[in-house]
Each structure stands twice: as structure tokens, then as C-alpha cells.
């Protein structure tokens, strides 16, 4: 199955608005106990999360996975830092890329692939305000064109 394919659980829709995504990587997640049950239930939020390379390892910070209802005392901390599972070559490449000014590792979506939770992270370069405005103009123009075509076919 190609990367990014599987049952999508959560998506970071703001990522494409805030960053130019240049390259994507598929990473596994190191999870504890009830976290996978909460992910399968769709109780996960990517909104303020980001990835970081620290001492040769990839980490995911601020990913919010809600506590599992039936987890009682075995529940996890909702916003703990989680380790990402990537190949050494990918980590080395990301170290070099993120050293450059303006680049960040942005989580794009969480999905279940072959029964395992995966995270699609993107290497993104931050957009300036005028880039965001230009994107919104292009989206609106495309919407207007599609609407005009639809009306002309009636």
C-alpha cells in the first residue's frame, strides 16, 4: 500500500494553508496502552502538534490523544511527547533539511494501515502572509469558474 493510504483518522487541514509541503514521510508511532484504542475511536487532534529531531531521534510534540473512556487507571497522558519511527537515512535527511531557515516538520494526517497507526509528516517551508492571500484568491477563482461552468450546463 502506498504511503498516505489507509483509513484516515485525523487530518491537519491548516498545514497546507500555513506551509509549502515539499516532501512527505511515513512514520510509525510509539504508543502506550490505551492510546491506540483512542486513535481508532477518532479521538485525536493534530492542530498544534509538530515534529522535532533531537539527538538523532524523531519526536512528536503536542499531539493530543484523548484518554480512553474504559481505560481507568491505565490511561495515558493526553499530550505527552511520542517517539516517531523512521529509517536512519530519513532522519539524517531531515536533520539536514530542518537546519535551514524556515523549514519545519509538520504532521499532516494520522491513519491506520494494516492495523498499525501511521503518521504522515511533511517537510514544510513557512508561507508568508502574501502567499496565503494568493492561495485564497486562487481557490476563490477556481470556485467561481466551477460555479460558472455548472450554471452554463443547466
KAMOFEN-V551821 format. One record per residue. RES is the residue in one letter. BURIAL is 1 if it has 16 or more other ideal C-beta (glycine too) atoms within 10 Angstrom, else 0. Layout:
# KAMOFEN-V551821
RES,BURIAL  RES,BURIAL
This chain:
# KAMOFEN-V551821
X,0  X,0  X,0  X,0  X,0  X,1  X,0  X,0  X,1  X,1  X,0  X,1  X,0  X,0  X,1  X,1  X,0  X,0  X,1  X,0  X,1  X,0  X,0  X,0  X,1  X,1  X,1  X,0  X,1  X,0  X,1  X,0  X,0  X,1  X,1  X,1  X,0  X,1  X,1  X,0  X,0  X,0  X,1  X,1  X,1  X,1  X,0  X,0  X,1  X,1  X,1  X,0  X,1  X,0  X,0  X,0  X,0  X,1  X,1  X,1  X,1  X,0  X,1  X,1  X,1  X,1  X,1  X,1  X,0  X,0  X,0  X,0  X,0  X,0  X,1  X,1  X,0  X,0  X,0  X,0  X,0  X,1  X,0  X,1  X,0  X,1  X,0  X,0  X,0  X,0  X,1  X,0  X,0  X,1  X,0  X,0  X,1  X,0  X,0  X,0  X,0  X,0  X,1  X,1  X,1  X,1  X,1  X,1  X,1  X,1  X,1  X,0  X,1  X,0  X,0  X,0  X,1  X,1  X,1  X,1  X,1  X,1  X,1  X,1  X,0  X,0  X,1  X,0  X,0  X,0  X,0  X,0  X,0  X,0  X,0  X,0  X,0  X,0  X,0  X,0  X,0  X,0  X,0  X,0  X,0  X,0  X,0  X,0  X,0  X,0  X,0  X,0  X,0  X,0
